[in-house]
Amino acid sequence: MALLKDLSITNKGLRYKLMIAFSLMTVIPLLTCFYGLSPAIFPGFQIYVDISLIVVVSIVISLLGMIIACNIVNSVVELASETRRIASGDFDKRVKISADDEVGNLGQSINMMTQKIKSNLDELRAYGQNMKEINVEIHKKVLTLSSLLQIGDIVSAGTVQIDSLLELAVEKASSLFDSGFGALYTPRVEGGDYIAKTCYNIDKEKVAEIVIKKNGRGILEKAVENRSILRIDGSIKMTKEMDDFKETYNIKNCLAIPICSDRLVFGLLLIGNRLDDFTYTGDDTELVNVFAKHITIAIESDILNRKNEELAVRDDLTGLYNKRYILVSLEEEIKRAVFYQRPCSFVAFNIDNFKNFRESKGELASEEALKRISKVIKDNTIPAGKAARIGGDEFAMLLPEKNKREAAYIAEEVRKKIENANVLKEGKACLTVSVGVSENPIDGSTSDELFKKATSAVEKAKVLGKNRVVS
């Protein structure tokens, strides 16, 4: 076997095979030439060889040379073909190694290179997938930061009503996830059950129907009571209670985070999505939690603003009392008037055509006009009375101890002074007022009744032509 292996040319080099093929292919013409020229070269020398034997030997030798040459050519052609397929992107293709020669070594090298390229491509795909996930996370966090800054600016400015702000916060938090939806639950009444105050992108979900009962034992009630985050997704081992909750409200995945400060719970934020086999990461939970904290800040800020408004008694622009204070004072004066059986009147003023004035003269001129008109009203209030600004272009006077006739006289004097006054420091611009008067107990026995009667009289004065007093 060893001898046969040594005699075999299968594992010989390409050069060796080419030499054998060349040698075999050249033996035929050499033998033919030798046979034809032997009589001339060697006169008298006669070769007795059968011509048929020469032909057979020549054919055999030629076929051997052709076979060796064809094997070499076929190996190169097959290598080129398979290499071309690999170059076109078929990296699962492998070059067949049929001999341990230069072509075989080249095929083996190509296979090694192909394997390395495939491994590198797999690494690049994995890297690309990781980069895609990282970019998604970066985009999500940039979007979150932008949304939080927007919400923070609105809270700081205090220019948007709390309901609109909460709707915006729920929308931004829900948009963190594909197919996201959300809802914010707040008390129906102070200390009562929690109901959906605002919802976003709900489709088949029934989150708007959820009622979180005070002292209830459901999973949302427990989250509120324990101030803990409830997570329902593909990574959680589901309990029967969770399965019932998902089936009842048609929810696949959700995060429920209490909206609470150190002492109080203001509500619950529920954020979910419709993705299959979804798992919330720690970053996802933290992002939603940040939104919950901003909602808490917004609610606390609104509570403080309302408390400040309740504590404030003066209008910032004019220095007169504000509407809340004048109505409280009116209620107290009515009680005193009833007790002592004395009259008490309330006068309401509305500036005529003030909207047109603001549009033509501008905001600064309008503020100056309000200040000057408020000064006229204040300067003509009786010592026991109070003057207030009850709206943008509305004022009022509380006149204790004055009946309707006396109050109408005072109101008429104020109307004339405002009409004759130049409300601007330069030019001839002037404004007029329509006035309504009401009296206790003729027009009502509460502050609301007297206020409505006086403002109704103002509207009547407007209809009658403005710049007049109606009692």
ZIWONOR-V272804 format. One record per residue. N is the residue number from 1. SS is DSSP state (hx for helix, st for strand, lp for the rest). OMEGA is omega in whole degrees, -180 to 180 (* if undefined). D_LAST is the distance of its C-alpha to the last C-alpha in whole Angstrom. Layout:
{{N	SS	OMEGA	D_LAST} {N	SS	OMEGA	D_LAST}}
This chain:
{{1	lp	179	134} {2	hx	179	133} {3	hx	178	136} {4	hx	180	134} {5	hx	179	131} {6	hx	-179	132} {7	hx	-179	134} {8	lp	178	130} {9	lp	-176	128} {10	lp	-177	125} {11	lp	179	124} {12	lp	-179	126} {13	lp	-179	124} {14	hx	179	123} {15	hx	-180	126} {16	hx	179	128} {17	hx	179	127} {18	hx	178	127} {19	hx	178	131} {20	hx	180	132} {21	hx	180	131} {22	hx	-179	132} {23	hx	-179	135} {24	hx	-179	135} {25	hx	-179	134} {26	hx	180	137} {27	hx	-175	140} {28	hx	180	140} {29	hx	180	141} {30	hx	179	143} {31	hx	180	145} {32	hx	179	146} {33	hx	-179	147} {34	hx	-179	149} {35	hx	-178	151} {36	hx	-175	151} {37	hx	-177	152} {38	hx	179	155} {39	hx	-180	158} {40	hx	-179	157} {41	hx	-179	157} {42	lp	-180	159} {43	lp	180	162} {44	lp	179	164} {45	lp	-175	162} {46	lp	179	161} {47	lp	179	158} {48	lp	178	158} {49	lp	180	154} {50	lp	-178	153} {51	hx	180	150} {52	hx	178	148} {53	hx	179	148} {54	hx	-179	147} {55	hx	-179	144} {56	hx	-180	143} {57	hx	180	143} {58	hx	-179	141} {59	hx	-180	138} {60	hx	180	138} {61	hx	180	137} {62	hx	180	135} {63	hx	177	133} {64	hx	178	133} {65	hx	179	131} {66	hx	179	129} {67	hx	180	128} {68	hx	-180	127} {69	hx	180	125} {70	hx	178	123} {71	hx	179	122} {72	hx	-178	121} {73	hx	-180	119} {74	hx	179	118} {75	hx	-180	116} {76	hx	-180	115} {77	hx	179	113} {78	hx	177	112} {79	hx	179	111} {80	hx	-179	109} {81	hx	-179	107} {82	hx	177	106} {83	hx	178	105} {84	hx	177	103} {85	hx	177	101} {86	hx	-180	100} {87	hx	180	99} {88	lp	175	97} {89	lp	179	95} {90	lp	-175	97} {91	lp	173	97} {92	lp	179	98} {93	lp	178	101} {94	lp	177	105} {95	lp	179	108} {96	lp	180	111} {97	lp	-177	114} {98	lp	-179	117} {99	lp	-179	119} {100	lp	179	119} {101	lp	-178	120} {102	hx	178	118} {103	hx	177	116} {104	hx	177	115} {105	hx	178	114} {106	hx	178	112} {107	hx	178	110} {108	hx	178	110} {109	hx	178	108} {110	hx	178	106} {111	hx	179	105} {112	hx	179	104} {113	hx	179	102} {114	hx	179	100} {115	hx	179	100} {116	hx	179	98} {117	hx	180	96} {118	hx	178	95} {119	hx	179	94} {120	hx	178	92} {121	hx	178	90} {122	hx	177	89} {123	hx	179	88} {124	hx	178	86} {125	hx	179	84} {126	hx	178	84} {127	hx	178	82} {128	hx	178	80} {129	hx	178	79} {130	hx	179	78} {131	hx	178	77} {132	hx	179	74} {133	hx	178	73} {134	hx	179	73} {135	hx	177	71} {136	hx	179	69} {137	hx	179	68} {138	hx	179	67} {139	hx	-180	65} {140	hx	-178	63} {141	hx	176	63} {142	hx	178	62} {143	hx	179	59} {144	hx	-180	58} {145	hx	179	58} {146	hx	-180	56} {147	hx	-179	53} {148	hx	177	53} {149	hx	178	52} {150	hx	179	50} {151	hx	179	48} {152	hx	178	49} {153	hx	-180	47} {154	hx	179	44} {155	hx	-178	44} {156	hx	-178	44} {157	hx	-179	42} {158	lp	-176	39} {159	lp	-176	38} {160	lp	177	38} {161	lp	-175	37} {162	hx	-179	39} {163	hx	178	39} {164	hx	179	40} {165	hx	179	43} {166	hx	176	44} {167	hx	179	45} {168	hx	-179	47} {169	hx	179	49} {170	hx	179	50} {171	hx	-179	51} {172	hx	180	53} {173	hx	180	55} {174	hx	-176	56} {175	lp	176	57} {176	lp	-174	60} {177	lp	175	62} {178	lp	-179	63} {179	lp	-176	61} {180	st	174	59} {181	st	-179	56} {182	st	178	53} {183	st	176	51} {184	st	-178	49} {185	st	178	48} {186	st	-178	45} {187	st	175	44} {188	lp	171	42} {189	lp	-178	40} {190	lp	180	41} {191	lp	-177	45} {192	lp	-180	45} {193	lp	179	47} {194	st	177	47} {195	st	-178	46} {196	st	177	47} {197	st	178	44} {198	st	179	45} {199	st	179	48} {200	st	171	50} {201	lp	176	53} {202	lp	-178	54} {203	lp	177	56} {204	lp	179	58} {205	lp	-178	57} {206	lp	-176	55} {207	hx	179	53} {208	hx	-179	50} {209	hx	-176	51} {210	lp	173	52} {211	lp	179	51} {212	st	-172	52} {213	lp	174	52} {214	lp	-178	51} {215	lp	176	55} {216	lp	-176	56} {217	lp	177	60} {218	lp	-176	60} {219	hx	177	61} {220	hx	177	57} {221	hx	178	56} {222	hx	178	60} {223	hx	178	59} {224	hx	-177	55} {225	hx	-178	57} {226	hx	-177	60} {227	lp	-177	58} {228	lp	-180	61} {229	lp	176	61} {230	st	179	62} {231	st	176	64} {232	st	178	66} {233	lp	-175	68} {234	lp	-177	72} {235	lp	-175	73} {236	lp	173	72} {237	lp	-171	74} {238	lp	172	71} {239	lp	178	71} {240	hx	-180	70} {241	hx	179	66} {242	hx	178	66} {243	hx	178	68} {244	hx	180	65} {245	hx	-180	62} {246	hx	-178	64} {247	hx	-178	64} {248	hx	-174	61} {249	hx	175	59} {250	lp	-178	61} {251	lp	177	62} {252	lp	-179	65} {253	st	178	64} {254	st	170	61} {255	st	178	60} {256	st	-175	58} {257	st	178	57} {258	st	174	54} {259	st	-172	51} {260	st	172	51} {261	lp	-179	51} {262	lp	-175	54} {263	lp	-171	52} {264	lp	172	49} {265	st	-176	50} {266	st	-178	47} {267	st	-178	49} {268	st	177	52} {269	st	178	53} {270	st	179	55} {271	st	-179	57} {272	st	174	59} {273	st	-174	62} {274	lp	-177	64} {275	lp	176	67} {276	lp	177	70} {277	lp	-177	72} {278	lp	178	70} {279	lp	175	70} {280	lp	176	67} {281	lp	176	69} {282	hx	178	68} {283	hx	178	66} {284	hx	-179	64} {285	hx	-179	63} {286	hx	179	63} {287	hx	179	60} {288	hx	179	58} {289	hx	177	58} {290	hx	176	57} {291	hx	179	54} {292	hx	179	53} {293	hx	178	53} {294	hx	176	51} {295	hx	177	48} {296	hx	179	48} {297	hx	-180	48} {298	hx	-180	45} {299	hx	179	43} {300	hx	178	44} {301	hx	179	42} {302	hx	179	39} {303	hx	180	39} {304	hx	180	39} {305	hx	179	37} {306	hx	177	34} {307	hx	178	35} {308	hx	178	35} {309	hx	179	31} {310	hx	-179	31} {311	hx	-178	32} {312	lp	180	31} {313	lp	-176	27} {314	st	172	27} {315	lp	-175	26} {316	lp	-174	30} {317	lp	-171	29} {318	lp	-176	26} {319	lp	176	27} {320	lp	175	23} {321	st	178	23} {322	st	-174	23} {323	hx	-177	21} {324	hx	-177	23} {325	hx	-176	23} {326	hx	179	20} {327	hx	175	19} {328	hx	179	22} {329	hx	179	21} {330	hx	179	18} {331	hx	179	20} {332	hx	-180	22} {333	hx	177	20} {334	hx	178	18} {335	hx	180	22} {336	hx	-180	22} {337	hx	178	19} {338	hx	-178	21} {339	hx	-178	24} {340	hx	180	24} {341	lp	179	21} {342	lp	180	19} {343	lp	175	15} {344	st	-175	14} {345	st	179	10} {346	st	-177	10} {347	st	178	9} {348	st	-180	10} {349	st	172	12} {350	st	-177	14} {351	st	-179	17} {352	lp	174	18} {353	lp	-176	21} {354	hx	178	22} {355	hx	178	25} {356	hx	179	27} {357	hx	-179	27} {358	hx	-179	28} {359	hx	-178	31} {360	hx	-175	32} {361	hx	180	32} {362	lp	-174	33} {363	hx	-178	32} {364	hx	178	33} {365	hx	179	31} {366	hx	179	28} {367	hx	178	29} {368	hx	179	29} {369	hx	178	26} {370	hx	180	24} {371	hx	-177	26} {372	hx	178	25} {373	hx	179	21} {374	hx	179	21} {375	hx	178	23} {376	hx	180	21} {377	hx	-178	18} {378	hx	-177	20} {379	hx	-178	22} {380	lp	175	18} {381	lp	180	18} {382	lp	-177	19} {383	lp	-178	22} {384	lp	-176	21} {385	lp	180	18} {386	st	176	19} {387	st	-177	18} {388	st	169	19} {389	st	-173	20} {390	lp	179	19} {391	lp	-179	20} {392	lp	179	23} {393	lp	-177	20} {394	st	180	17} {395	st	-180	16} {396	st	174	14} {397	st	172	14} {398	st	-174	15} {399	st	176	14} {400	st	177	16} {401	lp	180	17} {402	lp	176	13} {403	lp	-174	11} {404	hx	-179	7} {405	hx	179	8} {406	hx	180	11} {407	hx	179	9} {408	hx	178	7} {409	hx	179	10} {410	hx	-180	12} {411	hx	178	10} {412	hx	178	11} {413	hx	179	14} {414	hx	-180	15} {415	hx	-179	14} {416	hx	-179	16} {417	hx	178	19} {418	hx	180	19} {419	hx	-177	19} {420	hx	-177	22} {421	lp	171	24} {422	lp	-172	26} {423	lp	175	26} {424	lp	-177	29} {425	lp	178	32} {426	lp	-179	34} {427	lp	-178	33} {428	lp	-179	30} {429	lp	178	28} {430	lp	-180	24} {431	lp	177	21} {432	lp	180	17} {433	st	170	14} {434	st	-169	11} {435	st	175	8} {436	st	-176	6} {437	st	175	5} {438	st	-177	6} {439	st	172	9} {440	st	2	12} {441	lp	-174	14} {442	lp	-174	11} {443	lp	179	10} {444	lp	-178	13} {445	lp	177	16} {446	lp	-180	17} {447	hx	180	17} {448	hx	-179	17} {449	hx	178	14} {450	hx	180	12} {451	hx	-180	13} {452	hx	180	12} {453	hx	-179	9} {454	hx	-180	8} {455	hx	175	10} {456	hx	177	10} {457	hx	176	6} {458	hx	179	9} {459	hx	178	11} {460	hx	177	10} {461	hx	177	9} {462	hx	-179	13} {463	hx	-177	14} {464	lp	176	13} {465	lp	178	15} {466	lp	178	14} {467	lp	179	13} {468	lp	180	10} {469	st	178	7} {470	st	-179	4} {471	lp	*	0}}
